[in-house]
């Protein structure tokens, strides 16, 4: 509810009849209003400029500068045009009333004056004025808030554009440098491979060449990972769906890792659900790379026990959902390591201790799984092992595609 205290308002009464000034003044003073009086229009303009009243009583029959001239002066002034005016006139002064009506002025009082009418009219006008002021102030606050909001948006947009430009520059730099590194590195590895069978080399020299070749392989792996990550971050990696034999690919992976697992006395356990379709359509290369990264890490960080790949499938809303889980009985990770394991260049304590890997494989796998329409999660317990899980959607193909699809695998 709008609070109203008459003592907060200043009222100017302009009338050339002293008895009218006295009557209205007594009514307003008794109620608690701050009142100022003047007998003519010229003095009224001076008083308005100094006293800055909240409301004006203005006699229509002023002799020196009439009320309508005062009204015109106030109306063109941006500071005073909003001051409400109540005009005073005689009941039988039809000439003055006609002038008022032509100006579309409806706020006037006629003699004889009644205190109740005056006070009701004054309170109404002042409440309306205060409400208008509050609305204008609120509108100004909203405008200022909107300006600040727009400025924040512009600042954030500029910061985003700078970050994107910086990010793009970084990705372009990494991609270019990766290509520049790979050319001489391939030459080093190629000549090293050619030199290894030479009968003129001693065993020590052959071992040195093997170290050079393996170091080159590790460096090439790092460069390829950086190149892949830069492509992902710059949005240049896209899906390339093909028809391929899913079960064949999964057993090829088992065969690929079998020798390394045997060398570490590990048991490989492939559990493939019977519902898995043989032929599917999807991005074979990216799915295969994700599984290679996960299985390779599992074998690397497991000294004894089992590395397991479990694959399940289900049809949800006519979509084939494939769930993959790669589990091991290896060193495991702490909760703090799990929280950051998918960040680029971040390795767990076991990875740092082994001095192997780039810290990019899991970051790339994470991005690839997201690109494939899924998400990857990890659960781990220090000293007991780790499980990576992800689910993606593929399109199952009928067996009649077998002959055509064989041309797309490899």
C-alpha positions as CSV (number, residue, x, y, z in Angstrom):
1,X,0.0,0.0,0.0
2,X,1.3,3.5,-0.9
3,X,2.4,5.4,2.2
4,X,1.2,9.1,2.3
5,X,2.6,11.8,4.6
6,X,1.4,15.3,3.8
7,X,4.4,16.9,5.4
8,X,6.6,15.5,2.7
9,X,4.9,17.6,0.0
10,X,5.2,21.2,-1.1
11,X,2.2,23.0,-2.5
12,X,2.2,26.4,-4.3
13,X,-1.1,28.4,-4.2
14,X,-1.3,31.2,-6.9
15,X,-4.3,33.5,-6.4
16,X,-4.7,37.3,-6.5
17,X,-7.5,37.2,-3.9
18,X,-6.0,37.2,-0.4
19,X,-9.1,35.7,1.2
20,X,-8.8,32.7,-1.2
21,X,-5.2,32.3,-0.4
22,X,-5.9,32.4,3.3
23,X,-8.7,29.9,3.1
24,X,-6.8,27.3,1.0
25,X,-3.7,27.9,3.1
26,X,-5.5,27.2,6.3
27,X,-7.0,24.0,4.9
28,X,-3.6,22.8,3.7
29,X,-1.6,23.9,6.8
30,X,-4.0,22.2,9.1
31,X,-3.5,18.9,7.2
32,X,0.3,19.3,7.4
33,X,1.3,20.3,3.9
34,X,4.2,22.7,3.2
35,X,2.6,25.7,1.5
36,X,3.9,28.7,-0.4
37,X,1.7,31.6,-1.7
38,X,2.0,34.1,-4.5
39,X,-0.6,36.6,-6.0
40,X,0.4,36.5,-9.7
41,X,1.8,34.5,-12.6
42,X,5.2,36.1,-12.9
43,X,6.0,35.5,-9.2
44,X,4.6,32.0,-9.5
45,X,7.2,31.1,-12.1
46,X,9.9,32.4,-9.9
47,X,8.5,30.5,-6.9
48,X,8.2,27.3,-9.0
49,X,11.9,27.6,-9.9
50,X,13.1,28.0,-6.3
51,X,10.5,26.1,-4.3
52,X,10.0,23.3,-6.8
53,X,6.5,22.4,-5.6
54,X,4.8,19.0,-5.9
55,X,1.5,20.5,-6.8
56,X,0.1,23.9,-7.8
57,X,-3.2,25.6,-7.2
58,X,-3.6,28.1,-10.0
59,X,-6.4,30.8,-10.2
60,X,-7.8,31.1,-13.8
61,X,-8.5,34.8,-13.4
62,X,-5.1,36.2,-12.7
63,X,-4.5,39.7,-14.0
64,X,-0.7,39.8,-14.3
65,X,0.2,36.9,-16.6
66,X,-2.9,34.7,-16.7
67,X,-3.0,31.1,-15.6
68,X,-3.0,29.7,-19.2
69,X,0.1,31.6,-20.0
70,X,1.7,30.2,-16.8
71,X,0.5,26.7,-18.0
72,X,2.2,27.2,-21.4
73,X,5.5,28.2,-19.8
74,X,5.5,25.2,-17.5
75,X,4.4,22.8,-20.3
76,X,7.5,23.4,-22.4
77,X,9.9,23.1,-19.4
78,X,11.1,19.4,-19.1
79,X,11.6,19.9,-15.3
80,X,8.2,21.5,-14.5
81,X,5.8,20.0,-17.1
82,X,5.0,17.1,-14.9
83,X,3.9,19.1,-11.9
84,X,0.2,18.6,-11.4
85,X,-2.0,21.7,-11.5
86,X,-5.5,22.2,-10.0
87,X,-7.2,25.3,-11.4
88,X,-9.4,27.6,-9.3
89,X,-12.4,29.5,-10.8
90,X,-15.8,30.9,-10.0
91,X,-18.7,28.6,-10.6
92,X,-20.3,31.1,-13.1
93,X,-17.1,32.0,-14.9
94,X,-18.0,30.2,-18.1
95,X,-15.5,32.1,-20.2
96,X,-12.5,30.8,-18.2
97,X,-14.0,27.3,-18.0
98,X,-14.3,27.3,-21.8
99,X,-10.6,28.1,-22.1
100,X,-9.8,25.3,-19.7
101,X,-11.9,22.8,-21.6
102,X,-10.3,23.8,-25.0
103,X,-6.9,23.0,-23.4
104,X,-8.3,19.6,-22.3
105,X,-7.7,20.5,-18.7
106,X,-10.1,18.7,-16.4
107,X,-8.5,19.3,-13.0
108,X,-10.2,22.4,-11.5
109,X,-12.2,23.5,-8.5
110,X,-15.0,26.0,-8.4
111,X,-16.0,28.3,-5.6
112,X,-17.2,28.1,-2.9
113,X,-14.3,25.8,-1.8
114,X,-14.9,22.9,0.5
115,X,-12.0,21.6,2.6
116,X,-13.0,17.9,2.0
117,X,-13.1,18.3,-1.8
118,X,-9.8,20.2,-1.7
119,X,-8.0,17.6,0.4
120,X,-9.4,14.6,-1.5
121,X,-8.3,16.2,-4.8
122,X,-4.8,17.1,-3.4
123,X,-4.2,13.6,-2.0
124,X,-5.4,11.9,-5.2
125,X,-3.1,14.1,-7.4
126,X,-0.1,13.6,-5.2
127,X,-0.6,9.9,-4.9
128,X,-0.8,9.6,-8.7
129,X,2.3,11.8,-9.1
130,X,4.2,9.6,-6.6
131,X,3.1,6.4,-8.4
132,X,4.2,7.9,-11.7
133,X,7.6,8.7,-10.1
134,X,8.0,5.2,-8.7
135,X,7.1,3.7,-12.1
136,X,9.6,6.0,-13.9
137,X,12.3,5.2,-11.3
138,X,11.6,1.5,-11.7
139,X,11.6,1.9,-15.5
140,X,15.0,3.7,-15.2
141,X,16.3,0.9,-13.0
142,X,15.2,-1.7,-15.5
143,X,16.8,0.3,-18.3
144,X,20.0,0.6,-16.4
145,X,19.9,-3.1,-15.5
146,X,19.2,-3.9,-19.1
147,X,22.2,-1.8,-20.2
148,X,24.4,-3.6,-17.6
149,X,23.1,-6.9,-18.8
150,X,23.8,-6.0,-22.4
151,X,27.3,-4.8,-21.4
152,X,27.9,-8.1,-19.6
153,X,26.6,-10.0,-22.6
154,X,28.9,-8.0,-25.0
155,X,31.8,-8.6,-22.6
156,X,31.1,-12.3,-22.4
157,X,30.7,-12.6,-26.1
158,X,33.9,-10.8,-26.7
159,X,35.7,-13.0,-24.2
160,X,34.1,-16.1,-25.8
161,X,35.3,-15.0,-29.3
162,X,38.8,-14.3,-28.0
163,X,38.9,-17.7,-26.3
164,X,37.6,-19.4,-29.5
165,X,40.2,-17.5,-31.6
166,X,42.9,-18.5,-29.2
167,X,41.7,-22.1,-29.1
168,X,41.5,-22.2,-32.9
169,X,45.0,-20.8,-33.1
170,X,46.3,-23.4,-30.6
171,X,44.6,-26.2,-32.5
172,X,45.9,-25.0,-35.8
173,X,49.4,-24.7,-34.4
174,X,49.3,-28.2,-32.9
175,X,48.0,-29.7,-36.1
176,X,50.7,-27.9,-38.2
177,X,53.5,-28.8,-35.8
178,X,52.3,-32.4,-35.7
179,X,52.6,-32.7,-39.4
180,X,56.0,-31.0,-39.4
181,X,57.2,-33.5,-36.8
182,X,55.9,-36.6,-38.5
183,X,57.8,-36.1,-41.8
184,X,61.3,-36.3,-40.3
185,X,60.2,-38.8,-37.7
186,X,58.9,-41.2,-40.3
187,X,62.3,-40.9,-42.1
188,X,64.2,-41.6,-38.9
189,X,62.0,-44.7,-38.2
190,X,62.2,-45.9,-41.8
191,X,66.0,-45.8,-42.0
192,X,66.3,-47.3,-38.5
193,X,64.1,-50.2,-39.7
194,X,66.2,-50.6,-42.8
195,X,69.5,-50.6,-40.9
196,X,68.5,-53.2,-38.2
197,X,69.0,-56.4,-40.4
198,X,72.4,-55.3,-41.5
199,X,75.1,-58.0,-40.9
200,X,77.7,-55.3,-40.3
201,X,76.1,-54.1,-37.1
202,X,77.2,-55.4,-33.6
203,X,74.5,-56.6,-31.2
204,X,75.0,-53.4,-29.1
205,X,74.4,-51.3,-32.2
206,X,71.3,-53.3,-33.0
207,X,70.0,-52.7,-29.5
208,X,70.7,-49.0,-29.9
209,X,68.7,-49.0,-33.1
210,X,65.8,-50.8,-31.4
211,X,65.8,-48.2,-28.7
212,X,65.7,-45.4,-31.4
213,X,62.9,-47.2,-33.2
214,X,60.8,-47.7,-30.1
215,X,61.4,-44.1,-29.0
216,X,60.3,-43.0,-32.4
217,X,57.1,-45.1,-32.2
218,X,56.3,-43.6,-28.8
219,X,56.9,-40.1,-30.1
220,X,54.8,-40.8,-33.2
221,X,52.0,-42.0,-31.0
222,X,52.2,-38.8,-29.0
223,X,52.1,-36.7,-32.2
224,X,49.1,-38.7,-33.6
225,X,47.3,-38.2,-30.3
226,X,47.9,-34.5,-30.3
227,X,46.8,-34.3,-33.9
228,X,43.6,-36.2,-33.1
229,X,42.8,-34.1,-30.1
230,X,43.4,-30.8,-31.9
231,X,41.1,-32.0,-34.7
232,X,38.4,-32.9,-32.1
233,X,38.7,-29.6,-30.3
234,X,38.5,-27.6,-33.6
235,X,35.4,-29.5,-34.7
236,X,37.1,-31.1,-37.7
237,X,36.4,-34.7,-36.5
238,X,33.1,-36.0,-37.9
239,X,31.4,-39.4,-37.9
240,X,32.1,-41.7,-40.9
241,X,29.5,-44.5,-40.6
242,X,30.1,-47.7,-42.5
243,X,28.7,-51.2,-42.6
244,X,31.0,-53.5,-40.7
245,X,31.2,-56.9,-38.9
246,X,31.0,-56.0,-35.2
247,X,31.7,-59.5,-33.8
248,X,34.7,-60.0,-36.1
249,X,36.1,-56.6,-35.1
250,X,35.8,-57.5,-31.4
251,X,37.5,-60.9,-31.8
252,X,40.2,-59.3,-33.8
253,X,40.9,-57.1,-30.8
254,X,41.2,-60.1,-28.6
255,X,43.7,-61.6,-31.0
256,X,45.6,-58.3,-31.2
257,X,46.1,-58.1,-27.4
258,X,46.4,-61.9,-26.7
259,X,50.2,-62.0,-27.1
260,X,50.8,-59.0,-24.8
261,X,48.5,-60.4,-22.2
262,X,50.3,-63.8,-22.4
263,X,53.6,-62.0,-21.9
264,X,52.3,-60.5,-18.6
265,X,50.6,-63.8,-17.6
266,X,47.2,-62.1,-17.8
267,X,43.9,-63.8,-18.7
268,X,41.8,-62.1,-21.4
269,X,38.1,-62.6,-21.0
270,X,35.8,-61.6,-23.9
271,X,32.0,-61.9,-22.9
272,X,29.8,-61.1,-25.9
273,X,26.0,-61.3,-25.5
274,X,24.3,-63.6,-27.9
275,X,21.9,-60.8,-28.8
276,X,24.7,-58.7,-30.4
277,X,24.0,-58.5,-34.1
278,X,26.9,-59.5,-36.4
279,X,26.6,-56.7,-38.8
280,X,26.0,-53.0,-37.9
281,X,26.4,-49.6,-39.3
282,X,28.5,-47.0,-37.4
283,X,31.9,-45.4,-37.2
284,X,34.0,-48.5,-37.0
285,X,37.4,-46.6,-36.8
286,X,36.4,-44.5,-33.8
287,X,34.8,-47.4,-31.9
288,X,37.8,-49.6,-32.5
289,X,40.2,-46.8,-31.3
290,X,38.2,-46.3,-28.1
291,X,38.4,-50.0,-27.3
292,X,42.1,-50.2,-28.2
293,X,42.8,-47.3,-25.8
294,X,40.7,-48.8,-22.9
295,X,42.0,-52.4,-23.3
296,X,45.6,-51.3,-23.8
297,X,45.4,-49.3,-20.6
298,X,43.9,-52.2,-18.7
299,X,46.7,-54.5,-19.8
300,X,49.4,-51.9,-19.1
301,X,48.3,-51.3,-15.5
302,X,47.4,-54.9,-14.5
303,X,50.2,-57.1,-13.1
304,X,48.1,-60.2,-12.5
305,X,44.6,-61.4,-12.9
306,X,42.2,-60.6,-15.7
307,X,41.3,-58.0,-18.3
308,X,37.7,-58.4,-19.4
309,X,35.7,-57.0,-22.3
310,X,31.9,-57.4,-21.8
311,X,29.5,-56.3,-24.5
312,X,25.7,-56.3,-24.2
313,X,22.9,-55.1,-26.5
314,X,19.3,-54.1,-26.2
315,X,16.7,-52.5,-28.5
316,X,15.2,-49.3,-27.2
317,X,12.7,-47.4,-29.3
318,X,13.9,-49.2,-32.4
319,X,17.5,-48.2,-31.7
320,X,20.3,-50.7,-31.0
321,X,22.1,-49.8,-27.8
322,X,25.5,-51.4,-27.3
323,X,27.0,-51.3,-23.8
324,X,30.7,-51.9,-23.4
325,X,32.6,-52.5,-20.2
326,X,36.4,-52.9,-20.0
327,X,37.4,-54.2,-16.5
328,X,40.7,-55.1,-15.0
329,X,42.2,-56.3,-11.7
330,X,45.0,-53.8,-11.8
331,X,46.4,-51.0,-9.7
332,X,43.2,-49.0,-9.7
333,X,42.9,-45.3,-8.9
334,X,42.0,-42.9,-6.1
335,X,38.7,-40.9,-6.3
336,X,40.8,-37.8,-7.0
337,X,42.5,-39.5,-10.0
338,X,39.1,-40.7,-11.3
339,X,37.7,-37.1,-11.2
340,X,40.4,-35.9,-13.6
341,X,41.2,-39.0,-15.7
342,X,39.4,-37.7,-18.9
343,X,41.3,-34.4,-18.9
344,X,44.0,-34.0,-21.6
345,X,47.6,-34.7,-20.5
346,X,46.4,-36.0,-17.1
347,X,47.6,-39.4,-16.0
348,X,47.0,-41.4,-12.8
349,X,49.9,-42.1,-10.4
350,X,50.5,-45.5,-12.1
351,X,50.8,-43.9,-15.5
352,X,53.2,-41.3,-14.2
353,X,55.3,-44.0,-12.5
354,X,55.5,-46.1,-15.6
355,X,56.7,-43.2,-17.7
356,X,54.5,-44.5,-20.5
357,X,51.6,-43.0,-22.4
358,X,50.8,-39.4,-23.3
359,X,47.8,-38.7,-21.1
360,X,45.7,-38.1,-24.2
361,X,44.2,-41.6,-24.9
362,X,41.4,-41.4,-22.4
363,X,40.6,-37.7,-23.3
364,X,40.4,-38.8,-27.0
365,X,38.3,-41.8,-26.1
366,X,35.9,-39.6,-24.1
367,X,35.5,-37.2,-27.0
368,X,35.0,-40.1,-29.5
369,X,32.3,-41.7,-27.3
370,X,30.5,-38.4,-27.1
371,X,30.7,-38.0,-30.8
372,X,29.3,-41.5,-31.2
373,X,26.2,-40.3,-29.2
374,X,27.1,-41.8,-25.8
375,X,29.0,-41.1,-22.6
376,X,31.8,-42.9,-20.8
377,X,32.1,-43.4,-17.0
378,X,34.7,-45.0,-14.8
379,X,34.6,-46.8,-11.4
380,X,37.8,-47.7,-9.7
381,X,39.2,-48.8,-6.3
382,X,42.9,-48.4,-5.5
383,X,44.7,-51.8,-5.6
384,X,41.6,-53.7,-6.8
385,X,41.0,-52.6,-10.4
386,X,39.1,-50.3,-12.7
387,X,36.1,-50.5,-15.0
388,X,35.3,-48.2,-17.9
389,X,31.8,-48.3,-19.3
390,X,30.1,-46.6,-22.2
391,X,26.9,-47.1,-24.3
392,X,26.4,-46.0,-27.9
393,X,23.7,-46.4,-30.5
394,X,24.4,-48.3,-33.7
395,X,22.2,-49.4,-36.6
396,X,21.7,-53.2,-36.9
397,X,21.9,-54.7,-40.4
398,X,20.3,-57.8,-41.8
399,X,22.5,-60.8,-42.7
400,X,21.9,-60.1,-46.4
401,X,24.4,-57.2,-46.0
402,X,27.2,-59.6,-45.3
403,X,28.6,-59.8,-48.8
404,X,28.5,-56.0,-49.4
405,X,29.8,-55.1,-45.9
406,X,32.9,-57.1,-46.2
407,X,34.3,-54.5,-48.5
408,X,34.1,-51.8,-45.8
409,X,36.0,-53.7,-43.1
410,X,39.7,-53.8,-42.6
